């Protein structure tokens, strides 16, 4: 789990500007323009070539001024690109939205870095402390404001897609990973205090939190299930979503949605070390293949579970599929292509998120020069070609796993 969060018991005051979080939510770490205008942003905390986009109040938040590969990724392939980062000013998201980003995720580590490395939070933090708020309460008010502001920016996408995209995720305390009821209460509180239709409450897929997911869904709260590392745990997450929808008692399920964040590259980080220990040519030839193979098997399970009589009965009430979100798509081994975990997993009804955006293979397409338009178009055709086989080829996926000798090891969720 990322981020350090305390679980100190503190009672809520009778009256406050905003309700206090449950004690288990408290972290211990602290540290519209009237006419078109140009925007320069720095992405992922690193200096990059400037991304130039036009934004105006007339066009609305994130109205695209040019077509990018990210637009075609969604329009032609049905995959939604999301950004895995959030910091102030949240208006830095506008150029990303304009260029095709359709959602944002966050976690406690992201906010820890944002708050401790920027002075953008200083004024509000000082005001909160001066008003008598302790540091932990102040932290959550800083986070909630960012989430609310980001939700506002993505709300047009949420509306345009009838609640399919445009979400902003905020995570419950990592210290609740083994606390079923604490996670339920934390999710309810976050949903209430953020009070935005396009917020996802992020819950880890630990054994103890799988029942929490079911209960939170049953309460009509949309969830981003994170930290899924195995097929078995993924199936339990799907079942929790379906059970929650059925237990909700709602006649209209269209506004209760979910994504399942399936982590990809970290699987190869583990398996590659095991293959190298085995050391045979056959084992070494399988390096860099297990993660994508397992992801393809996850997609096969997705197709199976979201079909048939049980699912069709929920569809009649407006239920939407719990989309697969490909997480941890950046390569950890510099010898691998930087798109190893991206290109093979492009397909319909999926989400991919990136902490460093744009990826190198999209960089030319984000350049405002028209000289790159032809190459961008060719990239899309490559996406289409790989998508036709990327989420099929299950025989190959099973063969890749079968070729890995694991006498004393198995995939386990952290």
C-alpha positions as CSV (number, residue, x, y, z in Angstrom):
1,X,0.0,0.0,0.0
2,X,1.1,3.5,-0.7
3,X,0.9,6.4,1.6
4,X,1.0,6.4,5.4
5,X,-2.3,7.1,7.2
6,X,-3.1,7.2,10.9
7,X,-6.2,5.8,12.6
8,X,-6.5,8.1,15.6
9,X,-9.9,8.2,17.1
10,X,-11.2,11.8,17.1
11,X,-14.8,12.9,17.6
12,X,-16.6,15.1,15.1
13,X,-17.5,18.7,16.2
14,X,-21.1,19.6,16.4
15,X,-20.7,22.3,13.8
16,X,-18.0,22.9,11.3
17,X,-17.6,24.4,7.8
18,X,-17.2,20.9,6.5
19,X,-17.9,17.5,8.3
20,X,-14.7,15.9,9.7
21,X,-13.6,12.6,8.2
22,X,-13.9,9.4,10.1
23,X,-10.8,9.0,12.3
24,X,-9.5,6.1,10.1
25,X,-9.4,8.5,7.1
26,X,-6.9,10.8,8.6
27,X,-3.4,10.8,7.2
28,X,-0.3,11.3,9.3
29,X,1.9,12.6,6.4
30,X,1.8,16.3,5.6
31,X,4.4,18.2,4.5
32,X,-12.6,30.7,-17.1
33,X,-11.2,32.8,-19.7
34,X,-13.6,35.0,-21.8
35,X,-11.6,34.4,-25.0
36,X,-9.3,31.6,-26.2
37,X,-6.0,31.6,-24.5
38,X,-2.8,29.5,-24.7
39,X,-1.9,27.3,-21.8
40,X,1.5,25.9,-20.9
41,X,1.8,23.0,-18.4
42,X,4.5,20.9,-16.8
43,X,3.5,17.2,-16.6
44,X,4.3,14.7,-13.9
45,X,6.5,17.2,-12.1
46,X,9.0,17.1,-15.0
47,X,9.8,19.7,-17.6
48,X,8.5,18.6,-21.0
49,X,7.9,20.2,-24.3
50,X,5.0,22.6,-23.8
51,X,1.5,21.4,-24.7
52,X,-0.4,24.2,-26.4
53,X,-4.2,24.0,-26.4
54,X,-7.0,26.5,-26.7
55,X,-9.6,26.8,-24.0
56,X,-12.5,29.2,-23.8
57,X,-15.7,29.6,-21.8
58,X,-17.7,29.4,-25.0
59,X,-16.3,26.0,-25.9
60,X,-16.6,24.7,-22.4
61,X,-14.0,22.9,-20.2
62,X,-11.6,20.9,-22.3
63,X,-13.2,21.5,-25.7
64,X,-10.8,19.9,-28.3
65,X,-9.1,22.4,-30.7
66,X,-7.4,19.6,-32.6
67,X,-7.7,15.9,-33.1
68,X,-5.1,13.7,-31.3
69,X,-4.4,10.0,-31.1
70,X,-6.1,10.0,-27.7
71,X,-9.4,11.1,-29.3
72,X,-9.0,8.3,-31.9
73,X,-8.1,5.8,-29.2
74,X,-11.5,6.4,-27.7
75,X,-13.6,7.0,-30.8
76,X,-12.2,4.2,-32.9
77,X,-11.1,1.7,-30.3
78,X,-13.4,2.4,-27.3
79,X,-10.6,2.8,-24.8
80,X,-10.6,5.8,-22.4
81,X,-7.3,7.4,-21.5
82,X,-7.1,8.6,-17.9
83,X,-4.4,10.6,-16.1
84,X,-3.0,9.3,-12.9
85,X,-2.0,12.5,-11.1
86,X,-3.7,15.5,-9.5
87,X,-2.3,18.7,-8.0
88,X,-2.9,22.4,-8.0
89,X,-3.7,24.3,-10.0
90,X,-6.3,21.8,-11.2
91,X,-6.8,24.0,-14.3
92,X,-3.5,22.4,-15.6
93,X,-5.8,19.5,-16.5
94,X,-7.6,21.6,-19.2
95,X,-5.0,21.0,-21.9
96,X,-5.1,17.3,-21.1
97,X,-8.8,17.2,-21.4
98,X,-8.6,19.2,-24.6
99,X,-6.3,16.6,-26.0
100,X,-8.4,13.6,-25.2
101,X,-7.9,12.7,-21.5
102,X,-11.2,11.4,-20.1
103,X,-10.7,10.9,-16.4
104,X,-8.3,11.4,-13.5
105,X,-7.2,9.1,-10.6
106,X,-5.4,10.0,-7.4
107,X,-4.1,8.4,-4.3
108,X,-2.6,9.5,-0.9
109,X,1.0,9.4,-2.3
110,X,0.0,11.7,-5.1
111,X,-1.4,14.2,-2.7
112,X,1.5,13.9,-0.3
113,X,3.9,14.8,-3.1
114,X,1.6,17.6,-4.3
115,X,1.2,19.2,-0.9
116,X,4.8,18.9,0.2
117,X,6.4,20.0,-3.0
118,X,4.2,23.0,-3.9
119,X,3.3,26.3,-2.3
120,X,-0.1,26.2,-3.9
121,X,-1.6,24.7,-0.8
122,X,0.0,27.1,1.7
123,X,-2.6,29.8,2.0
124,X,-5.5,27.4,2.5
125,X,-3.6,25.3,4.9
126,X,-2.6,28.4,7.0
127,X,-6.3,29.5,7.1
128,X,-7.4,26.1,8.2
129,X,-4.8,25.9,11.0
130,X,-5.6,29.5,12.1
131,X,-9.3,28.4,12.3
132,X,-8.4,25.7,14.8
133,X,-8.2,22.7,12.4
134,X,-5.5,20.2,13.2
135,X,-3.1,19.2,10.5
136,X,-4.9,16.0,9.6
137,X,-8.3,17.6,9.2
138,X,-6.7,20.3,7.2
139,X,-5.2,17.7,4.9
140,X,-8.6,16.2,4.0
141,X,-10.0,19.6,3.3
142,X,-7.2,20.3,0.9
143,X,-7.8,16.9,-0.8
144,X,-11.6,17.4,-1.0
145,X,-11.2,20.8,-2.6
146,X,-8.9,19.4,-5.3
147,X,-11.3,16.5,-6.0
148,X,-14.3,18.7,-6.2
149,X,-12.6,21.2,-8.5
150,X,-11.4,18.4,-10.8
151,X,-14.9,16.9,-10.9
152,X,-16.2,20.2,-12.1
153,X,-13.7,20.2,-15.0
154,X,-14.6,16.6,-16.1
155,X,-18.3,17.0,-15.6
156,X,-19.0,17.9,-19.3
157,X,-17.5,14.6,-20.3
158,X,-19.5,12.8,-17.6
159,X,-22.7,14.4,-19.0
160,X,-21.8,13.9,-22.6
161,X,-21.2,10.1,-22.1
162,X,-24.2,9.6,-19.8
163,X,-22.0,8.7,-16.9
164,X,-19.6,6.4,-18.7
165,X,-16.5,8.7,-18.4
166,X,-15.4,11.9,-16.8
167,X,-14.6,10.5,-13.3
168,X,-12.2,11.7,-10.7
169,X,-11.0,9.1,-8.1
170,X,-10.3,9.7,-4.4
171,X,-8.9,6.8,-2.3
172,X,-9.9,5.7,1.2
173,X,-7.1,5.4,3.8
174,X,-4.6,2.7,3.0
175,X,-4.6,1.8,6.7
176,X,-8.1,0.5,6.1
177,X,-7.0,-2.2,3.8
178,X,-7.8,-4.9,6.3
179,X,-10.8,-3.2,7.8
180,X,-14.1,-4.1,6.1
181,X,-16.5,-1.9,8.1
182,X,-14.0,1.0,8.3
183,X,-13.7,1.0,4.6
184,X,-17.4,1.1,4.1
185,X,-17.8,4.0,6.5
186,X,-14.9,5.9,4.9
187,X,-16.3,5.4,1.4
188,X,-19.7,6.7,2.5
189,X,-18.2,9.7,4.1
190,X,-16.0,10.6,1.1
191,X,-19.0,10.2,-1.2
192,X,-21.1,12.5,1.0
193,X,-18.6,15.2,1.5
194,X,-17.3,15.4,-2.1
195,X,-20.9,15.4,-3.3
196,X,-20.2,15.2,-7.0
197,X,-21.9,12.7,-9.4
198,X,-18.6,11.9,-11.2
199,X,-16.5,11.0,-8.2
200,X,-15.2,7.4,-7.8
201,X,-14.4,6.2,-4.3
202,X,-11.2,4.2,-4.6
203,X,-11.1,0.9,-2.6
204,X,-8.3,-1.7,-2.6
205,X,-9.1,-5.2,-3.7
206,X,-7.8,-6.9,-0.5
207,X,-9.7,-9.9,0.8
208,X,-11.1,-7.8,3.6
209,X,-12.3,-5.0,1.3
210,X,-14.0,-7.2,-1.3
211,X,-17.2,-7.3,1.0
212,X,-16.8,-3.5,1.4
213,X,-17.0,-3.1,-2.3
214,X,-20.2,-5.0,-2.4
215,X,-21.8,-3.0,0.4
216,X,-20.6,0.4,-1.0
217,X,-22.0,-0.5,-4.5
218,X,-25.3,-1.6,-2.8
219,X,-25.5,1.9,-1.3
220,X,-25.4,3.4,-4.8
221,X,-21.9,4.7,-4.6
222,X,-19.6,4.3,-7.6
223,X,-16.3,2.6,-7.0
224,X,-12.8,2.4,-8.5
225,X,-11.5,-0.9,-7.3
226,X,-7.7,-0.7,-7.2
227,X,-4.7,-3.0,-6.7
228,X,-5.9,-6.1,-8.5
229,X,-3.0,-8.4,-9.3
230,X,-4.5,-11.8,-9.9
231,X,-7.3,-13.4,-11.9
232,X,-8.9,-15.0,-8.8
233,X,-9.1,-11.7,-7.0
234,X,-10.4,-10.0,-10.1
235,X,-13.3,-12.5,-10.3
236,X,-14.1,-11.8,-6.6
237,X,-14.2,-8.1,-7.5
238,X,-16.6,-8.7,-10.4
239,X,-18.9,-10.8,-8.2
240,X,-18.8,-8.1,-5.5
241,X,-20.0,-5.5,-8.1
242,X,-22.8,-7.8,-9.4
243,X,-23.9,-8.7,-5.9
244,X,-23.9,-5.1,-4.9
245,X,-26.0,-4.1,-7.8
246,X,-28.5,-6.8,-7.1
247,X,-28.6,-5.9,-3.4
248,X,-29.1,-2.2,-4.0
249,X,-32.9,-2.4,-4.5
250,X,-32.6,0.4,-7.1
251,X,-34.9,0.4,-10.1
252,X,-32.4,2.5,-12.0
253,X,-28.8,1.3,-11.9
254,X,-27.4,3.6,-14.6
255,X,-25.7,5.9,-12.2
256,X,-23.9,3.2,-10.1
257,X,-20.7,2.4,-12.0
258,X,-17.3,1.0,-11.4
259,X,-13.9,0.2,-12.9
260,X,-11.6,-2.6,-11.9
261,X,-8.0,-1.4,-11.9
262,X,-5.9,-4.4,-13.0
263,X,-2.2,-3.9,-12.4
264,X,0.0,-5.1,-15.3
265,X,3.7,-4.3,-15.3
266,X,4.4,-5.3,-11.7
267,X,3.5,-8.9,-12.7
268,X,6.5,-9.0,-15.0
269,X,8.6,-7.5,-12.3
270,X,7.9,-10.5,-10.1
271,X,7.8,-13.2,-12.8
272,X,10.9,-12.0,-14.7
273,X,13.0,-12.5,-11.5
274,X,11.7,-16.0,-11.2
275,X,12.5,-16.8,-14.8
276,X,16.0,-15.4,-14.5
277,X,16.5,-17.6,-11.4
278,X,15.5,-20.6,-13.5
279,X,17.9,-19.5,-16.2
280,X,17.1,-21.9,-19.0
281,X,16.8,-20.5,-22.6
282,X,13.1,-21.4,-22.5
283,X,12.5,-19.5,-19.3
284,X,14.5,-16.5,-20.3
285,X,12.5,-16.3,-23.6
286,X,9.3,-15.8,-21.5
287,X,10.5,-12.6,-19.8
288,X,8.2,-9.7,-20.4
289,X,5.3,-11.9,-21.4
290,X,3.4,-12.9,-18.2
291,X,1.9,-9.5,-17.5
292,X,0.2,-9.1,-20.8
293,X,-0.8,-12.8,-20.9
294,X,-2.6,-12.4,-17.5
295,X,-4.3,-9.2,-18.6
296,X,-5.7,-11.0,-21.7
297,X,-7.0,-13.7,-19.4
298,X,-8.6,-11.0,-17.3
299,X,-10.4,-9.7,-20.4
300,X,-11.6,-13.1,-21.2
301,X,-13.1,-13.4,-17.7
302,X,-14.6,-9.9,-18.2
303,X,-16.4,-11.1,-21.4
304,X,-17.7,-14.2,-19.6
305,X,-19.0,-12.5,-16.4
306,X,-20.7,-9.6,-18.2
307,X,-22.9,-11.8,-20.4
308,X,-25.6,-14.3,-19.8
309,X,-29.0,-14.2,-18.0
310,X,-27.7,-12.8,-14.7
311,X,-26.1,-9.8,-16.4
312,X,-28.9,-9.3,-18.9
313,X,-31.4,-9.0,-15.9
314,X,-29.2,-6.2,-14.5
315,X,-28.9,-4.5,-17.9
316,X,-32.7,-4.2,-18.0
317,X,-32.4,-2.0,-14.9
318,X,-29.8,0.2,-16.6
319,X,-26.6,-1.5,-15.2
320,X,-23.3,-0.7,-16.9
321,X,-20.3,-3.1,-17.1
322,X,-17.5,-2.7,-14.6
323,X,-14.8,-1.7,-17.1
324,X,-11.3,-3.0,-16.9
325,X,-8.8,-0.3,-16.2
326,X,-5.2,-1.2,-17.1
327,X,-3.0,0.2,-14.3
328,X,0.7,0.2,-13.9
329,X,1.3,0.4,-17.6
330,X,4.7,2.0,-17.5
331,X,7.6,-0.4,-18.1
332,X,9.9,-1.1,-15.1
333,X,12.6,-2.7,-17.3
334,X,14.4,-0.2,-19.5
335,X,15.1,-2.9,-22.1
336,X,11.4,-3.2,-22.9
337,X,9.5,-1.0,-25.3
338,X,7.7,1.8,-23.5
339,X,4.4,0.7,-25.0
340,X,4.8,-3.0,-24.0
341,X,1.8,-2.8,-21.6
342,X,-0.2,-0.3,-23.8
343,X,-0.4,-1.4,-27.4
344,X,-1.4,-5.1,-26.7
345,X,-4.2,-4.0,-24.4
346,X,-6.1,-1.6,-26.5
347,X,-9.7,-2.7,-26.9
348,X,-13.3,-1.7,-26.4
349,X,-14.8,-0.9,-23.0
350,X,-11.4,-0.5,-21.3
351,X,-9.6,2.3,-19.6
352,X,-5.8,2.9,-19.5
353,X,-4.2,5.4,-17.2
354,X,-0.7,6.9,-17.2
355,X,1.2,8.8,-14.5
356,X,3.5,10.3,-17.2
357,X,1.3,11.7,-19.9
358,X,1.7,11.7,-22.8
359,X,3.7,8.5,-23.4
360,X,6.5,8.8,-25.9
361,X,4.6,7.0,-28.6
362,X,1.9,9.7,-28.4
363,X,4.3,12.7,-28.1
364,X,4.3,13.6,-31.8
365,X,0.5,13.5,-31.8
366,X,0.3,16.1,-29.1
367,X,2.5,18.5,-31.1
368,X,0.4,21.3,-32.6
369,X,2.3,21.0,-35.9
370,X,0.3,19.6,-38.7
371,X,3.4,17.9,-40.0
372,X,2.7,15.1,-37.5
373,X,-0.9,14.4,-38.5
374,X,-0.1,11.7,-40.9
375,X,2.1,9.8,-38.5
376,X,-0.6,10.1,-35.8
377,X,-3.1,8.6,-38.2
378,X,-0.8,5.7,-38.8
379,X,-0.4,5.1,-35.1
380,X,-4.2,4.8,-34.8
381,X,-4.2,2.2,-37.6
382,X,-1.5,0.3,-35.7
383,X,-3.7,0.5,-32.6
384,X,-6.6,-1.0,-34.6
385,X,-4.4,-3.8,-36.0
386,X,-3.1,-4.7,-32.5
387,X,-6.5,-4.4,-30.9
388,X,-7.9,-7.1,-33.2
389,X,-5.6,-9.6,-31.6
390,X,-4.5,-8.1,-28.4
391,X,-7.6,-9.0,-26.4
392,X,-8.0,-12.4,-28.0
393,X,-5.3,-15.0,-28.5
394,X,-6.2,-16.7,-25.2
395,X,-4.4,-19.8,-26.3
396,X,-1.1,-17.9,-26.4
397,X,-1.8,-16.3,-23.1
398,X,-2.4,-19.7,-21.4
399,X,0.7,-21.1,-23.1
400,X,2.8,-18.2,-21.7
401,X,1.6,-19.0,-18.2
402,X,2.0,-22.7,-18.7
403,X,5.7,-22.2,-19.7
404,X,6.5,-20.5,-16.4
405,X,7.8,-23.0,-13.8
406,X,6.5,-21.8,-10.4
407,X,6.9,-24.8,-7.9
408,X,6.7,-22.6,-4.8
409,X,5.2,-19.4,-6.0
410,X,1.8,-18.0,-6.9
411,X,0.3,-14.7,-7.6
412,X,-0.9,-13.0,-4.4
413,X,-2.6,-9.7,-3.9
414,X,-0.7,-7.2,-1.7
